[in-house]
Amino acid sequence: MQPEAVEGKHFHPKGKLPSQYTINLQEQQRKMLPFADKRDFEEQKEGFIAAPDYKQIMAEAGHVAWDMGSYEWLLQGKDFDSIHPSLQRQAILNMNYGLYEVIPGIYQVRGYDLANISFIKSDTGWIVLDPLTAKETAAAALKFINEQLGERPVVAVVYSHSHAGHFGGVRGVVDIEDVRSGKVKIIAPVGFMDHAVSENVYAGNAMTRRMFYQYGVLLPRSPFGHVGQSIGKNTAAGNLGLIPPTVIIEKDIEEMTVDGVKMVFQNTPGTEAPAEMNTYFPDMKAFWAAENITGTIHNIYTLRGALVRDALEWSKQINRALYLFGQDVEVMFASHSWPRWGKDRIQEVMRAQRDTYANLNNGVLHLANQGVTINQIHNVYEVPKSLQQQWSARSYHGSVEHNSRAVLNRYLGYWDATPATLIPLSPKDSAPLYVEMMGGAKPIITKGKALYSQGKYRHAQEILNKLVYAEPHNQEAKELLADVFEQIGYQQESPSVRNSFLAAAYELRSGIPTGASPKTAGPDMISAMTTELWLDFLAIRLDSGKAEGHEFKINLITPDNDEKFVVELSNATLTNIEGYQADDADLTITLNRADLEKIMMGAVSFDDQIKSGKAKLNGNREVYEQLKIMLVHFDMGFEIMPDTGAKDLTPEQKVFEQEEPANSAGG
């Protein structure tokens, strides 16, 4: 346990304690929220079998992959005014750690990663549901359940959806040769492979940098920093793998029996993930809700970056599950949080989540159709009071504010229909104008301090943010803005929003932190990338300025998988099309897809493959040399807040090496 956290000391020398305004707000929340409802605490501990005698799990690379002990300060039984009371409650609930029996034949290991790993006892072994993010944590979970309940082989793995936290640890529970031989089935929803990789590639560098904010991956674990991620504690930083599924669930409802266990799958595309499915076990009257019903309202827009989700479709799929399975179900468990038992309790949670997503969609559009804009909606839309008083409808992972803006953005886009905001100045250009009109830095800082002392933190950030963008080197302004961000962060129920404000405060004070964020790209992720996806990302990496005035066509052939592409540079833009070859190509490149993967992984360079004869170039080699010069690699150390010290956080890479995808764990 961290001494600073236990003693309530701030981890940063410039960090501030909660102001009296923040303390008052937290106390008000303690009076308003339904803390008398203790059912979650009773359900959270039900079925406990055993906890391991360790709190850390080491990665194969030698660093700590998982550290449950770093959050034990939460279990002191004290209220922290630097944490929203509802968030602290959720953070404590997610401290469950060890092996739990859901019902006889269904077990979960919780607290080994952001998600739960579930085990179904089949005729001859285990069916594993969602094998976590990392090989190391999944392997530890399998070892622990086998020690406690007797060793059984894994006969099947089910991936509920296409986010890395639900498939990345698969190599910790199965051997790929057993999958290839058919000894072990891997079952996934339709579209799984496409979305498991592609969702994290095109804007992967930016998404990973933004993870520093949403998930607070480098914030210290402290009452003043990271307290949990609402659907679990954090994401494991181990080896992420991916074994392609061998069985694809394609129908809306599909039934299958695996090693004596009957399962009914409900495909729910376009909910929490583009490819996702729930599973019902009719013989046990048990419903596995994947990440669609987790006792918290999720992200309609995830702040690290992703396509905006469909709140209405999410609500409709929960409703289908309620009517398909909820009339008979006796236990509902999920990829996160803890189970609910009894038909009445299960239906209560299902309806609360169904209605919250539906009201979010309908309520926002109701207001939008009366002229409320994207820049107003988060200050106008309110969740119905009856839902606010239900813990399972609280917005931990998402927030009412950013989810309401997301719904409006999905239907009407980012523009608020005010011409002045259609082609706005960039902050670095508009901020100096505001600062000049406000009389310069001195009166802004004076007013900012006054607003801070009055607890008007959002007013203070409005003017101080302008000053920081106008005068990035003004350290006094940056530190005052950090103080403001910190108080706003303390007041947030959603850890995604809390972490974003606290991470920005950290960077304003100390610059961009360094450290190991969760690993995302092992060989499996690169192998799973289609050639087309790799070529698409090369096009994103193209520097149009360097490409201006050049034109060429390249035929790419990969004989071992019989793929053919035309890659064309024209108008400073790189495009590709599969299944064609250009008669007038300037260059033809032939190499096996297996050898291309080594290039994508950075194991060898393209030049090395040419020298070894594995890649053959016929035609004008100068075209290949030109393309090499036009490609740039992205660095993760770009600034978000001004003058926080852009750093080289990405190791040097070979020209055609694929950059690491973002980590979609947590959705």
N, C-alpha and C positions, 0 to 999 in steps of 0.2 A: 504494500500500500504506500502511496506517495505521501511523505510527511507534510508537504505544503498543502496538499488537498485536504488531508485530515484536519489540519490546523486552520483551514480557511484562509490561507495566505495566497495572494495573487502570484501567479507564476512569472509575471512580467514586472520589472522594476518601475515601469511607468503606468502599470495597470491601476485601475480605480475600483474601489468597492462600490456596491450598489448605492445609489443616491437615495435620499429620503423619499423622493418621488417614486423611484422604482420599488422601494420597500413597501410603500403605501399601496402601489398597484398590485404587488404580489399578495399582500394581505387581503385586498379586496377580492382577488381571485379565489383565495382560500375560503372566503365566505360565500361566494356565488356558486361555486362548482359543487357537484354532488359527491363530496368526499365520504358521505355516510354509506354510499354504495360500495361494499367491500367484495362483491362477487368475483371481480377479476383476480384479487389476491387469493381467494379460495381456489379458483380454477387453475391459477398459475402454478400452484404447488401440488395439485391433485395428481396422483399416480407416480409420485417421485420414488425412484428405486435406489439410486446411488449417484454420488458425485465423485469424480476422480480426485486423486491426491495431488494433482498438479494444477496450476493456473495458467502456465505458459505452454505453448506448442511451438517448437522450433521449425524453421524452414530448412529445407535441404541445403540451401545456400549458406546457412549458418546464422542468419538473423532471426529475430523473434517474429514468427508468423501470426501469433495470436496471444493476447495477454489479458485474460479476464480479470486478473488481480489488479490491474491498473484502474479499475472502476470500483474497488471495494469500499472506497471512502463514501460511496452512496448509501452504504448499509449502516451508517452510524446512528440512524434514527433522528437526525436533525434536519430542520428546514434550512435551505440555502436561499437567501434572498436574491442571489445572482442567477437563479434558475426559476423559470415560470413554474408554479406549483404543480400544474397539470403535467408539464414535461418531466419534472422530477419524479412524479408518481409513475409515469410511463417508463422512465429510465430505471427505476427500482424494480418494476415488474419484469423488465427484460434482463434482470440479473439471474434469472433461473439458469442453472448450470448442472448438467449431468444427464442421466438417463431417466426417462419417464414412460410409464405405461399409459397409453391413451385409452385403450380397452384391451382385453386379452387378445393378443395377436397383432396389435399395432403399437409401435413404440417410437419415441422421438429422442434424439440426443439434441439438447438445446444448449446455447451458450458457447458453441465451438466456432461460430462464424456469424455473419449478419443474419443468415437464414437458419432454419431448422433442417436437420436431415431426419427423414422418417423411414422406418423399417416395418415392412409387412411380413409376418411369418407365413411362408408358403409351405407346400407339402414337403419340400426338400431343402429349402434355404431361405434367403432374404430377398424380398423385392425392395429396392432402395428408391425412395422418392426424393428427388432434388439433392444431389451429392455435394452441396456447398460450393464455395468459390475456389478453394485451394486443395490440392492433392494431400497436403500434410494434415489439415484439419479433418478432412473426410476419412483419411486412413486412421487417424486417432479415434474418431467416432466409431468406426467399424470395429476396431480393436477393443474399444471399451464395452460395446454392447455384447461382443462375443465373450469377453471375460465375465460379464455379469450373467448372461443368459445361456451360454453354451455356444460353441463355435458352429456356424452355419455358413455355407457358401452363398455368394450373391448370385442369384439366377436371372435377375432382370433389374434394369434401372429405368425409372421414368423421369424425363425432364418435363416439368410443368410448363416452362416457357423459356424464351430466348435471351434472358438476361444472365450474365456470367455468374452471378451468385448462386445459380441453380443448376449449373452443369460443370463448372470449372474444376471441381474436385473429383471428377469421375475416375481419373486414373488412380485415385487413392482407394477405390472400392472394387475395381475390376481390372483384369488384364486384357489388353486389346486383342490378344490372340484368342481369348475365350469368346470375345465378341465376333471376331472374324470367322471363327469355327461354328458359330451359331449356338454355342453353349450358354451364352448370356445374351438376352435381348436388351436393346436400348430403344425405348418407346418415347416418341415426341410428337407434338402437334404439327399439323401441316404448316409449311413455311418456316419451320424452325431453323434449318441450316442457313437459309438466306438471311434471316433477320439476326441470328446469333452473331454473325460477323459484320454484315453490311451496316447495321445501325450504329456501329462504333468506329467506322473507318473514315468516312468523308470529312468529318469535322473532328476527328479523334484527338488531335493535338490540343485544340481549343477546349474540347470537352474535358480532357484530363487536367488542364490548368484550372478550369472552373470547378473541378472536383475539390481543389484546395479550399474553395469557398463552401459549396453546398455540403460536402461531407466532412469538412474540417479535418482533412486527413493528416495535416501536420500541426494541428492545434494540440497543446498539452491536454491531457485528461484531468480535468479540474473543475471545481464549481464555477470557475471563471472561464472555462474553455469547453472542451468536448465532454458531453455527459452521456452520449448515446446517440443512436440514429433512429429512434422511435420504433422501428420494426426489428431492432436488434441493437447490439452494442456498436459494432464497427465491421469493416470488411477485412478478412484475413489477407495478409501480405505474403502468400506463398506461391507455389507453382500452379498456374491456371492451365488446364488442359481442355481438350474437346475431342470426344470420340463420336463420330457421326452416328445418328440413330439408324437402327436396322428395321424398325417398324414405325411407319408414319400413320397417325390418326387423321384421316382425311374428311370423314363425314362430320356433320354437326353433332350427332350422337352416335357413338360406336361402342359396341360391347366386345370384350375379349377376356378369355380366361388364360392366366399364366401360372403354371405350376400349381393348379388347384384353386387359385384366387380369381374370382370373377370381378371384373372392373368395367364400369360404364364411364366412358370419356365424354365430356362436353367441351367441344371446341369453342373458345371465346376470343376469336381474333379481334384486335382493335380495342382491347380493354387495357389492362396494366402493361401488356406487351403486344407487339404486332402479331406474335404467334404465342398462344397460351391456351391451356385447357384445365378444367376442373376434372376430378375423378370421384365417382361414387362406388363404394364397395357394398353392393346390395345384401350380401350374406351377413355382413357385419353391421349394416345400417350406419355406415360411416361415410362422411362426405369430406373430401380433401379439397379445400377451396383455393389451392395454389397461392397466388399473391393477389387474388381478386377480392378476398374478404379477410382482412388481417386485423380487424379491431382498431383501425385508424384510417382516416380518409387519406388516400394516396395522392400522388402527383398527377394532375392533369397536364401540367407542364413541369418537367423536372429541370431544376435550375442549372444542372451541369450542361444541359442541352439535349434535346430530343424533339422529335415531331410531337406536336400537341395531340393529346389523346382525346377520345370521344367520351365525355362524361355520360351522355345519354345512352350510348351503346353499352357502357359499363353497367349502368343501372339496369338496362334491359336483360343483360346476361345474368346478373344476380337474381333478377325476377324469375328468369327461366329456371335457374337452379332451385329457387324457392319452391316453384310449382312442380318441377320434375322430381326433386329429391327431398325437399324440406318437409314434405308431409309425412315421411316415414323415418327420416334420419334421427339417430339417437346420439350421435357425436359429430361435431364439426371441428376439424383441425386444418392447419394451413402451413405454408412454407415459412411463416413468421409468427411470433407471439405464442399463444397458448390455446388449447382447445376449449370448446364450450360443449356442455352435456345437457341433454334433455330437449325435447322438441320445442317447448315454449321458449326456452332461453336461446336456442339456435335461431328460431324464426324471428325473435326480437332483434338479434344482431344482424341477421340478413336484411330485415326490413329497414333497420336504421341506416345501414350502408346503402341499400337500394335507394332509399328516399333522399339521402344526403347527396348522392351523385345526381339524381334526377332533379332535385331542387336547385342544385348548383347550375345545371344546364338551363333549366326552365326559368329560374329566377333571374339569372343574368340576362337571358334573352328578353324576358319581360321588361327589364329595365332598359336594355339596349333599344328596344322598340319604342321607348318613350324618350330616346335621345341621350341616355347616359352613355358616356364614351369610355374607351379603354383607360383613359387617364383619370377617370372618376369612379369607375365601377368598384374598385377595391375599397373605396371609402363609403360606398352606398349599399352594396349588397350585404345582406345579413342572413345567416343560417337561421331557420325557424327555431324559436326558443325551446320547443319540445325536443328537438334534435341536439341543441346545445347542452341539454341536461342528460345526455346519454354518452357515456365514456367511449363507446364503440363508434360514435359519430364525430369524435373530436379530430381536428385536422393537425395531426402530428407530422406525418411524413410530407404531406402537402401543407399548404396554408390556405385559408379562405382568400387571403389577399392575392397571392400569385395564381391560384387556381381560377378565381373569378376573372382575372385578366386573360387567362389562357382560353377560357370558354369564348369570351368575346373575340379574341384574336382568331380562334378557329373559324368563326363564322364571318367576321367582318374585317379581320386583318389588324395590323398594328396602327393604322392611321385613325385618328379621332375625327376626321372630316373637317378639321380646322386648317385652312390653307397654310397658315404660319408654321404648322408642324409637319407639312408634307415633305419639304426639303430643308430641314433645319440645319443650322450651323453645327459643326462638330463642337463638343464641349470646350476644347482648347481654343477655339475661335470665338465662341459666344461668351465664355467666362470673363475674359478681359473687359469686354464691353459692360457686363454687369458690375464688375468690380469698380471700373471707372465711374459708372453712374452712381454707385453707392458710396463714392468718396474715398476709395482705396482700402488697403488692408486694415488699417488701424480701427476705423469705426465698425468694420465687419467683425473683427475679433472681439471688440468691446460688446457689440450686440450679440455675438455668438455666445460669449461667456454669460451674458444676462439671460439669454434664452435657456442655456444649460442650467443655470441656477434656478430657473423657474420650472424646470422639468419639461420644457417645450422642445424635446429633442428632434422631432421631425422638422420643426421650423428652423432649428439651428443647423441641421444638416443641409437644408435648402440653400442657405447663404454660404456656409463654410465650404461646401463642396465646390461652389463656384470659385471661391478664393483659392482653393487647392489646385484647381485646374488652371486658373489664371497665373498663379505663382507657385509652381510645383516645388520650388526650393524653400518655401516659407515653412520652416519646421514648426513654428508655433501654431500655425494654422492647421498643419497636418496632425499635430498631437491633440489639438482641441477637437478636430473632427473625429479622431480615434476615440476620444473620451465620449463623444456623442454616440458614435456607432456602438460602443461598448454597452451603454445603457439601453439603447434600442435592442441590442442582442439579448441582454439579460431578460427583457420583458417578453420574448417570443416563446410561444407554445411549440412552434414547429422548429425542430433542430436544424432543418435545412436553412431556414431564415436566420435563426440564431447564429449558426456557424458562419453564414455569409457575412454578417455584420462583424462578428468577432475576428474572423480571418482578415477582413479588410483593416480592422483596427490594429491587428498584429503587424500587418505589412506597412501601414502608415508609420508605426513606431520603429520597426526593426528591419524593414525591407522584406523581400520575398524569402521565405524560409527554405531551407534545404532539408532533404530527408527522403526516405523510401516510401513512396506511395504504393498502394496495392498493385502488384505485378499483373499485367494483362495479357501480354503476347508471348506465349510459348510457341513451340513448333506446331502444335495442334491448330492454333488460331490462324497461323499463316497458311498451313496446308489446307485449311477449310475455306480460305479465300478463293473465289473464282478468279480465273485469269482476267475476265472482263472487269471485275472489281479492282484488281491490281492496276489494270490499264486506266480505268476511270480515275484512280487516285494519282497516277502519273500525270494525268491531265490537270488535276488540281494543283500539283506541285510545279507545273510549268510557269515560268516567269514570262509573261506575255511581252514585256519590254525586250527581253533577249530574243524572243521568237519573232518579233516584228520583222517583216521583209523576207522571211524564210518560208519555203513550202516543200513538202516531200510526202511520199507515201511509202509505208513499210508493210510488207507482208510478214506476218508472224505465224509460224507453223509449229505445233507441238505434237509430234507424231504419236507419242505413247498414249495420248487420250484423244487423238484425232480432232484436235481443235485447230481452227484457222481464223485469223483476224486480218483486217486491214486497219492499220493505224495511220491516220492522215493529219498532217500539220497544214493548216491554212487559216489565214486571217488571225494569226497569233493564237490559234486555238487547236488543241489536240483532241481528236475524236477517234473512236474505234467502232468497228462493226464486226460481229461474229458471223462465221459461216461463209465469208466471202474472201476472194483474193483479187487484187488489182492487176490487170494485165500490164499496166504502165508503172508498176511499182519501181521506186528508185533502189530499194533494197529488200531482200528477202532474208529473214532470220529464221533458222530452224534449230530448235532444241527441244528436248523432252520436257514435259511439264515437271517431272521429278527433278530435273536439273535446274529448271526455272525456280522451283521452290527454294533451292539452296541459295539462289541469288536473293530472293525475296526475304529470306531469313538472315541474310548478311553473312552466312557461313563462307561464301566465296563471292568474288565480284563477277560482273558480267564479263569483264576483260579476262579473268581467270578461266571462265568457261569457254571463251573463244580460243585462248591459247591452248587449252587442253583438247580442243576439237569437239567438245560437247555442244558448243553453239557454233553454227556455221553461218557465215555472212556471204551472201551472193549479191553483187551489185556495188553500189556506191557506198563504201564504208564511211565516207565523210558525213553522211546523213546521221549515222549512229553517233559519231563524235559530236556533231552539232547538238543532238538531243541531250547528250550528257551535260553539256554546258548550260542548257536551258533549264534544267531541273534544279530545284532548291529543296532543302530539308527544313522542316519547321522546328523551332526550338520551343520548349514548354515554358521557358522563363520570361515570357513577355509580361509587361506591366499591365495590371488592371487599374490600380490606383496610381496617379502620377508620381514620378520620382521615387519609386520604391525600389529602384535598382534592378533593372532587367539583368537576369543572370543566364549563363549558359548551363541549363539544367538537363540538356539532352546530349548523350555521348555522340561523338562523330560517327557518321554512318556512311556506308558505301552508296554510290550514286543510285543504284536501282533497288536498294534494300527497302523493304516495306516498313514504314513507320509503325510504331506500336499502336494498336487500336485503343480506344478509350475503354474503361471498365464500366460495364452497365450494371454491376451488382447494386442492388437496392432500387433499381428502376428509376 
